């Protein structure tokens, strides 16, 4: 997800209260390219970079003007994007979150970008995540990975070390809980989802026959519960033991935006672990310079850790938009002519382009080692006919609400088979 808060006047609300940046006073004779984007609290460097690039484009363009509007994911960005696309309202370029890709692709909203110059420069990992059903649905400009941030100094106070497998992680959580510390910072999304995914899905991606398993999942001969039941049981253990906190409710958890109370608890040593993407490291170093921390893979495996690599910025062209050619011109400017500026100042973990050089933060070496190794879990596997990033979140919430891991797994089977049936029609 792209961090563009600096592009907009703050105060974004629901979809009808979207703020908009007008970047040129006189655009009546120009083709107006509307860029709709998710905006999240976080790193301001990305905000200023995009603001400057778009302002530069508008100054030099004779026939096109870019206008930007946005909404945070927590405030309903996915729903607002779908609604705008459905009614044909002011969307030429847009950012898409992973959990919306398959549904939007099924409705033909993605222009195939495989012929764009920058697509030819992507490395294999970036290309793989940029494709859905044979369509290059986006141009990724940044890749990241989700992993576990560990307050090493806080662990040391209790004679603990950063955990390197599920057993060590659960031991750390037990000791911390016994000493009055809530081990894991909680938010409404990936602090739940990532643990369940890591434990449930790693056998798929670390198997020697991953392609066969994916094929079986896509035709229904293999049920997703064969993998995710273990993931839901692991998550349920974290909940039942109070490792996210006591007396949780669905309504409470579903209202906790990422980068708010989870970050505050981690910063203030009220939590030892928190799940964030890799770019969070630079913010931690800026806001908590004395914190001794590392970022590592998720210690949910019986042996070892795993990361969840992801495109963190997916720029797409609306194939049904009114100004496709102009949108492609803008996209080429941003991703090709201004490629270096676009990647400036980011502490992203994963390179996007072949032969790309980047500086590795030593505090992120462990997660980089995972993310650079085979067997990692993509944040959303675009070769599957059903979702897991958003679906697992909802099923984790159902467990907090009282559903058993077995019930969550059975519901996931139902969702899977429904998608399989729709695919075969």
N, C-alpha and C positions, 0 to 999 in steps of 0.2 A: 504494500500500500504506500502510496506516495504522500509525502508530508508537504502540503501546500498551504498551511494555515496562513503563512505570510502573504499569500496572494489576495486574501480576502479580508474585509473588515470583520472583526470578531463578532460573535453573537449568532452563529449559525443555529437554526432551529430545525424544525421538521421540513419536509420537502417544499412546502409552499412559502417558507421563509428563507429560502436560499439567498445568500448574499452574492453579489456579482461585481466583478472588477471591470470597469470600462477603461480600456487602455488607450483609447484615442478619442478626442473630442468630436472629430468630424469623420464619420464612417458611412454616411448615407449613400455614397456612390460606390462603396466597396462591398465585396462579398463578405458577410459576417460568418466567421467560423466559431461556433460555440463549443467550448471545451468544458465538459462536465467532469468533475474530479472528486474523489474522496479526499477529505482533509482530516488529518489527525493531529492531536497534540504531540509535540515532539521537536525534533531537531530543526532549528530555524535556518540553518545554512541551505538546506534544500529549498526552503521557501523563497529565499532571496535569489537563489540561482534561477529558478523558474520565472520568478517575477521579472528579473532582469532580461532573461532570454526572450520572453514574450514582448516586453516593452521594446527591446531592440528590433524584433521582427516588425512590430507595428510601425516603428519609425521609418523602416526602409521599404516597406511593402506599399506598392501603388494600388493594388487591386484587392487586397485581402486585409481584414482586421480580425485579430483573435480576441474573443471575449471569454472570460473564465467565470464559472460559478461552481459551487461545491457544497458538500455536506459531509459530516463525519459518518463513518460506518455505524457507530452506535446510535446515531440519530436517524438512521433509516436510509443510508446511501443506496444500498442494493435495491431497495424497493422503489426509491425515487428514480434511479436510473432506468429500471424496467418500465416504470410508468411513462417516463419521458420518451423512451424509445417506442413504446406501444402507441402513443398518441402523436408521434412525429414532432415532438416539441424540442426545438433548439438543442439538438445533439449532433455534432459532426465528428468531434474527437471525444473520447472518453477513457477514463481509467476503469478497469474492471477488477473486482476482487475474485479470488480463485473460486469461491463457492458459487459464483454466478455464471461461470464460463459455459458450462455444458447446457444450461437452460437457454441462455442467450444464443448460443451457437445453433441450437435446434430450431430457433426462429429466424435464423439467417441474418443476424445483425452484424456479423463480423466480416469486414472486407479482407480478403486474403492478401497478406502483406509479404508473401514469400519472395516477391520480385523486388522488394525495396532494397536499396544498396546496403543498408546496415544489417539486414537479415543475413546476408552472405558472410558477414564478419563474426556472427555469433559462434560461441563455442558449443560443443555438443550438448552440454547440460542445459544451456539456455535455449537452444533450438528445441530440445525435447519438451520443455515446459511451455514453449510458445506455440505448440501445435495441438489442435483438437480435431479429431476426425479428418485429418489431412489438410486442415486449414491453418495457416499461420495467423492466428487470431490477434496477436499483439506483437509489438516490438518491445522487448524488455531492455531497460536502460540500467537496471540495477538488480543484483541478486543478493539474497541474504540467507540466513538460516535461523531457525528457531532452536533454542537450546536453553540450558539452565544457567542462570547467574547465581553465583555462590558467594556469600559474604564469608570469606576465608577467616577473617579476624574474629568474627562472631563464633564460628565453629571452633576455633582454637581455644576460646574461653572455656569450652566444655570438653576439651580433649578430643575433638573430632577433626576429621580430614574430609576434603571434598569427596563425595561418594562416587565410586566407579562401577557400581552395579546396583540392582534393585535391593539386595540384602543390606548393603552398606547405606543406601539411601533411607530405607525404612528404619534402620538403627539410628541414624542421625535424627530423623524426625521424632522417634520415640524419646531420645534423650532430651532434645529441645523442648518437646511438649511437657515432659516431666519437670522442666525447669521454668515453666511459665511462658515459653516462647511459642507462638504459632509458627510452625516451620515454613509454610508455603504461602506467599502472597497470592491473593485470589483476585481474578477478574472474570468477566462474564464470558470469556472466550478461551484463549489459548492456554491459560493456566490449568484449565480442566482438560481440554481437548488433546493437548500435546502428550500428556502422560498416558491417556487411554490409547491414543494412536501409536505411540512409541511401543508400548507393551503388546498391543494387539496386532499391529501390521508388520513389525520387523521380520517375522518369519517369512512373509511373502517376498520382501525385497532382498533378503539375505539368502534365499533359497537358490539352488542351482537351476531350477526350472521356473523362474519367475513368470516368464511368458506363458507357460502352460497354466499356471495358477490364475493369471489374469484372464486368460481365455475361459477357464472354467467358471470364474466369477461372472464373466460377461454372458455366459449361456445358462447360468443357473445350476450347473452340475456340481459346483462347489459353493457352499453357503458361506457368506461372510461371517456368520456366527462361529464358524470353525476357528477363526482367528480372533475376532473381536470380543468373544466371551471372556477371554483371558484379560484383554485390555479393560473391559468394564469391571471385572473383578478387582483388578489392581486399583482402578480409580475408586471403586467402592470402599476398598480398604483405607485409602487416604481420607475419605469422607468420614467413615465410621469411627476412625481413631482421632478425629478432630484435628487433622494435620492442616486443614484449611481454616480451622476455627470451629467453634461449637454452635449447635442449634441453627444451622444454615437453613434458609428457605429459598425456594426457587425465585420468588419475587425479589428478594434481597440480592441474590447472586446475579440475576439477569440484569440488574441495574448498575452493576459495578463496571464502569468503563476502564479499559486498559490504560495504564500510565497514570492512574490516579491513586487510589488507596493502596494498590499493590506496590507501586513504586514508593509511596510514603512509608509503608511498613518496612520495606527493604532498606531504604535510606536511613530510617531511624532505629535500625537494629531490632525491630519487632518481628521480623521474619528473616530467615537465613537464606531462603531460596525464592527465586521468582523466575518466571518464564517470560522472555522477551526475544525479539529478533536481534540480530547481531548489531544493528546500528545504535542500539540503546547504549552500548559501551561508551561512546563519546559523551553522551549526556550524563552518564554516571560520573565519569571523570571530571566533568565540568561542575556538576552540582554537588558532588560528594568527593572532593579531591583526596581526602584522607582515608577513604574506604579501601580496604584491601579485598579485592574481589577478582574472580576469574569467570569466564564463560566456558562452559563445557557442554558435551552432549547430554541427552536426557538419560539418567541412570535408572531406567525402568526395565532393563533386560536382566535375565538371570546372570548373564556374564557380559559385561561391557555396557557401552552407552551408544546412543544413536542420535543423529540430528535430523532436522526436517528442512532441507533446502527449499528455497522459494524465490520466484521472481517477486521482487518487492515493488516494482513499478511496471504495470502493463498498460501501454498506450495503444488504443484501438481506434479504428476508423469505422464509423457507422455505414454499413453497406447500403442502407436504405435512406441515408441522409440526402439533403438537397444539394450539398456541395462536396461531393466525394473527391473530385479532382483537386479542388482547392485544399481540402483537408489533407490529402496526400502530400501536397506541396509543403504545407506547414509541418507535417510529420517528418518529412525529409530534412527540413531545416533544423528541427529540434534534435533529431537523432543522428544525423550525418554531419552537417556543417557545424553543429555546435556540440558534437559528441563529447569532446574533452571537457567543455564547460559544464555539461550536464552531469558528468561524473565527478566534478570537482568537489572536494571537501567532504566526501562521504566516507564513513568508516564501514562500508559494506564488507561482508565477509568474502563472498564468492565473486570471482571475475566473470564478466559477461562475454567478453570478446576473446578471440584466439590471440595468444601471445600478449595478453594484457598484463602490464606490470601494476602491482599495487602493494601498498605498505601494510604489513600484518601487525596488528596490535599484539604484543606478547601475551596480554591477558586473555586473548582469544585463541591461543594456539591449540588448546584441546578440542574446541569445537571445530576449528579449521581442519584438524587432523581427521575428525569424523567426517565432516562434510566433503572432504577430498577423497574419501574412501568409498569403495563399492558398498551397496546394501543400504544406502540412506533412504529415508521415506520422503517422497515429494509431498509438498504441502497439499497438493491435490493431483491425483493421477488422472491425466486427461485421457488415458486409454481405457479407463473404466467407464462403464455406461451408467454408473450411479456415483453419487458424491460420498465423500467421507468427512471433509473439513467442517462443513456446516451441520451435516447430519449427526455426527458424533457429538458435537456440542449440545444439540437438542436432547440426545439420549443421555448425556451426562447430567443435564439438568433434570431429566426424569428420574435419575437415580437419587439425586439430592431430594427430589420430591417423594421418594419412597419406593420407586420401582426397584426390583432386584436386578442384578446383572443379567440373569437368565431372561427376564422379561425385556430388558433393553436389547439383548442379542436377538431375541425372537422378533422384536419389532424391526430391527435392522434387516433381518432376513425378508420380512414382508416388503420393506422399502426396496431392497435389492431385486426381488422377484417382480415387483411392479415395474421397475425400470427395465428389466430384461424383457418382459412382455411388451412394453411400449416400443422397445428397440426392434423387436421382431415383426411389428405390424407394418 
